[in-house]
Amino acid sequence: MSRIDDLIQELCPDGVTHLALGEVATYVRGVTYAKTDEVAVGGVGILRSNNIKIPENVLDLTDIKRIRLDSNLKETQRLSKNDILMSAASGSKQHVGKVAYIFKDTDFYFGSFMAVIRSLNSMNSRFLFHLLTSDSFNKHLEAAISSSTINNLNASILYSFRIPVPPLEVQREIVSILDKFTELEAELEAELEARKHQRTYVIHALGRGTLPQLRGARKVQLKELVHFENGKPHETLVDPEGQCELITSKFISSNGTLARRINPEDIRTPTFINDIPIVLSDLPNGRALAKCFFVKRDNFYAVNQRIAILRSKDNSIADPEFLYHYVNRNPQILRFDNGSTQTHLKQSDVVNMSVLLPDIEVQRQIAGSLTKLETFTLSMSKGLPAEIAARRKQYEYYRDQLLTFKELKSA
């Protein structure tokens, strides 16, 4: 931090001026529109509170509402480079005051529950962005909004927030340091997402039969390759001190991390190495339906009701690990989810699916590659969030340290 210390000693050794935010920035509320103004295609994109990802304070453009071009739009409500987009009103206090920085000019506008802060010449806009993520701003909001039953950040609340205004050279140096922390956090998140997408792409290619290694493979029905057995109810037999684990939909959807215990003598539906438990029942559009688990040890798991066991008839013909990856969330099974009512898969829904079955050695190669990718992705999913959280705490610590300035006393 010596560079900043040197700059402060040179440019503002006695402190810096503190001003109300209204003296260094403008506050613009977003577009008011009716439900009838919304369109499925065309029009313009309108960003809302859900388009700010917290706690990262970055844009999330996965779900964008669109409205008609003639919806009383103002040019000041178009998002431009260096704007700070803010959630100004929400049913949740957690979202009010959350911000995202706009790095380039866009064609997006922002809705009436949103606002934009635009800094004036004395403020570096990115410096102001970091100030608006700081602990001091959060405390200002808590004090202002706690006295109201409406989670609404009006201009008077925002403009009254007092901020330090060091020389622009100091602001730029602080921004350079803080942005290094946020860039590293973004890189870690991007790496995690890339690995997840890579695995998802390969799994989808396998399930749809478009994986190159499946060319020339013979098509068979799953029932030719596996035995099917329904799990039995074990809820009344659960024992926190049990030595075995109960396979439920929650167990499978959490990759085995959320487990209830059961005693070996109480197991009604045992599993064996290479068995494939599969979830048969889930809510509409649920993420557990047809999700599978691969068993790697004998007599350790009990399979609950609404879970079935798929057991390879002949491991020399159908590699169990290959079948696990092939069946897991296969689109042929997911099509039974109508998106509106609870799905209860029947045995025929599962075992009548078709499988492209290459030679056994090719099956083992595909399974080995996918298992390595799955293991690596799960490992990253457990380790990287902790690393990201550590980086965020580091950023927050230095942010609050660097944005604290002694106030210059008037003569």
N, C-alpha and C positions, 0 to 999 in steps of 0.2 A: 504493500500500500504506500510505499515511499513516494511514488510519483504524485499521488493525491495529497499526501502530507506536504510535499514540497509546494504544490500548487496552492493549497490552502494558506500555507505560511507566506507565500508570495502575494497572493491576490486578495485574501480575506482573513488576515491573522486575528482580527478583533471580533470576528463573527460575520454572519450574513443576514441580510434583510429577510424578515418573515412577512409574507403577504397573504391576504385572503385569496383563495383560488380564483374567485371572481375577478381579481385584478390581473390575472395572468392567463386566463383561458375563458372560452365561451362554452355554453351548454345548450345543446339543441335536442329537443324531443323528436320522436319519430313520427311516422305516417299513421294517421288514423284511418282505418278502413273497415268495411262491413264484411260479414261472411259472404255476402253475394258478390263481393269484389274478387274473391279467390278463384283461381283458374288452375286446371291441371297441367296445361302446357302453355307456353308463350308468356306474355306479360313480363313482370320483373320479379326478381327474387327479393323477399323480405326476411331479414334476419331477426330472430327472436331470442328470448333468454336461453333456450336450449342450444343455441348456436355458440354459446360461450362454454367451453369445457373447463370445469373446476376440479381440482384446485390449480390446474396448470395455467389458467388464464390465457388460453389460446382459442382461436376459432375452430369450430367443428361444423363442417358444411355437409354433413351426411343427411340432414333433413331440413330442406329449405321450402318454406311456403312461397307461393307465387300469387301475385295479384294483377289485376288489369292495368294496362298502361295509363288509363284515364282516371286513376284513383287519387286525384288531388295531390300528386307528387310534387315536392319542392326540390330544387337542386341542392339545397342545404341538407336534405335528408338522404343524399347519396353518399355512400361510404367512400372516402378518398384516402390517399396515402397520408400517413401520420395521424389519422384519426384514432381516438381511443373509444371503442364501443363499450357501452356500459348497460347492464341490466338495471333499469330504473324503477321497475315495479314488478312484484311477483307475489304469489301466494306463499312463498317461502322466504324468510329473512336471510337464509343462507345464500340466496342468489342475488339479492339486492346489493348493488354496488360492485358486482364482479365485472371485470373488464377484460377486453382482448384488444391487442394492438393491430392496426391495419397497416401492413407494410407496403401496399401498392394500391393504385387507383382501381376501383371495382365498378361493376354495374349493379351492385346490390344496394338496396335501401334498408332502412331499419324501422321496425314497428313502433307503435305508440307507447309500448311498455319499455322501450329502449331509449337510449340517449347517446349522443356523441359529445366528447369533450375535445375541443380544438385549442391547442396552446397558442399563445401570442408570442411575439418576438423575443421576450425575455426568458422564455422557457423552452428547453429542449423537450419535444413531445415524448420521446422515449424515457427521459428522466421523469417526466410527469407520470407516465404509465407506471413506472416502478414505485413512485410515491403512492399511487392509488391502489397498489397491492400491499402496502405496508401495514404493519400492526397499528400505527397511529391513525391511519384512515379508517381501519376497521373499528377502532374504539370510538372514533368520531361518529360513525354510522350507528353503532350500537346505542350510543347516548341519545342520538337524534331520533332514531326510529322506535326505540323502546317506549317512548312517551306517546306513540301513536298506535292505533289498532290497524292502520293501513300501512302495508310495506311499500311505501312510495317515496322515492328519492327526488324531491323537487329541487328547483334551482337554488332556493335559499339555503337548504341544507348543504348542498354541494359547495356553493360559493363561500360559505362561512368557514370552510376548512382552511386552517392556516398552514402554510407550507414554507420551507426554507427556499430561498432563491439565490443560490451561489452563482458566481460568474459562470458563463456558458462553458468556458474551458474546463472548469471543475465538473460541471454537469456531464459533459461529454466523456470525461475520463471515468466517472462513476458508472455511466451507462456501459462503457466498454467492459468494465470488470463484471458487472452484474449480468450482462448478456452472455458472457462466457459460461456462467453457471446455467442459464436457461438453455443455451445451445447444447450443452453436454446432456442435460436432462432430455431434451428433444431427441438427441441422437440415440440415447438408450431406449426411449419409447419406440422410435422408428425401427430399431433393431429387433425388438420384441415383436412388433406388428409384422415385420417382414418375415420372420420365422413362422409366425402363425399362418400368414397368407401362403407361404411356400407349402406348408403341410396341408392346408385346406385345399390348395390347387391339386396336389398329387392325390389326395384322398378322393376328391370329386372326379378326377380323371379315372381313377380305379373303379369307383362306383358306377360311373357311366360307361365303362368299358372302352374309354378312349386312350388309356395309357398305352404307349407304343409297344411295351412288352406283351400286351394281350393280343396282338395281331396274330391271327391264325389259331387262336385258342378255341377249344370246343365249348359249345354252350350246353350247360346242364341246369337242371333245377336244383335248388339248395336241398330239397328233401332227398335227393339221390346221394347227398354227401354227408348229411348229419342226422342224428337222432334229436328229437324235440321233447323237452320235458318241462312242464309247468312247475313253478315254485309253489311251496305251501306256506300258509300263514304261520308267522313266528312271533307276532307282536307280544303275545302274553308270555313268551318264554325269554324275553330280553332280560339280561342280567349285566349290570355295569361291571361286574367282576369276572365275566365270562372270558374264556380263553380263545374263542373264535369270533369271527366277524360276520355280521348279517348283511347280505347284499340286497340293497333296496335301490329305488330309482335315485334317491339322493346320494347314496354311496357311489353309484356309477357316474352320475353327472358331476360329482366332485373328484373323479379319478381316484376314488378310494380313500379320500381324506376324512369324509364324514361317515363314521361307522358306529353302529351300535354293536354291543357284545352279546354273545350267547355261549352257553356251555356245550361242549362236544356231544354229550349224551342227549341234548335236546334238539339236535339238528334233524329236521325232517326231510330236507332236500339238500344232500351234500354235493359238493363239487370236487372235481379232480383236475390234475394238471392238464392244461390245454382246453378246458371247457370254456365256453363263451356265453356268459349270462347277458341277456338282452332285455331292455325295458319295453314292456308291452303297453303301458298306459301313461298318458300325460295330458296336460291341459292343451287347449288349442294353441297352435304355434309354439308349443313348448320345445325346449332344447334337450330334453332327456329322451324323447320318444325314439326308439330303435337304437339308442346309444348302447354300446357294448363294453364289456370288461373282459380282460384276458386273464385266466386263472393260471398262476405259476407255482402253486403248491397244493398238495393233497390235504383233504380233511381239515381245512382251516376256515372255509366259508360255508354259510348256510344261505340258500336262495329263498327270498321271501315271495309271497304272492305278487302277481302282476309283473313278475320277472320270469323269464324262461331260460332254460339251459340249451345251448346248441352244442352237440358233442360229435366230433368227426367220427364217421363210421370206419374210415381206413386212412390213417395218416400218411400212408405211402401214395395215396391218390390225391387227397386234399389236405394240404398243410394247414393245421389248425390256426396258426398265426396269420397265414394268408387270408383264411376265411374271416377271421376277426376283423382285419382291416377292410375286407370287401363288404361285409354285412353292416359294419358300424355306420349308422345314420345313412344307409343306402337310400337314394331317391325312390327306388322301387317300393320301399316300405313307407317312406315318409309321405307318399301320395295319399295314404289313407287318412292323413290329418286334413280335415276339411276346413280348419281355421276357425270354426265357430262352436263346436261341441267337443267334449272330452273324447279322446281317441282311446279305444280298447282294441288292440290288435288281436286277431284270431291266429291260431296256428297256421292256417292256410295262407293268411296274409304274408307271413314270414317265409315259410318253406317253399312256397310256389314261385318265389323270385328266381330269376335266372342268374347264373354265374358263368362268366367267361373263365374257363379253367385251362391255363397253359400247362406245360410240363412241370413236374414236381420241383425240378431244380430252379426253374424260372419263378415258380411260386415262392420258394424259399428266399431267392434273391430279392424279390419285391418285398416280401414280409420283413426281411432283415433291414432293408433300407428304410422302410416306413417306421419300423420299431425304433431304429436309431434316431430318426427325425422326431418321432413322438417323444422319446426320452429326453432329447436335447431341448425340445420346445417346452416340455413340462418343467425341466430343470430351470430354464430361463424364466418361465412364468412364475416360479417360486423365488428365484434369486434376484432377477432384475427389479421387480417392484420394490424390494427392500433397498436396492442400490439407488433407485430413482427417488425413493422417500428420503434417503440419506442426503442425496444431492439437493433435494428441495429444502430440507432443513438447513443445509449449509448456505444455500442461496438466501433463505429468509433471515438467517443470522447476519450475514454480511450486508444484506439489503438494509436492515434496520440500523446497523452500525453506520453504514456509509451515508444514510439519509438523515442522520441526526447531526444538526449543526447548532452551535452556540448562536443565539440571536444577537444581532448587532444592536447595541444600545444607542438610542438617539442622543445627539449632543445636547 
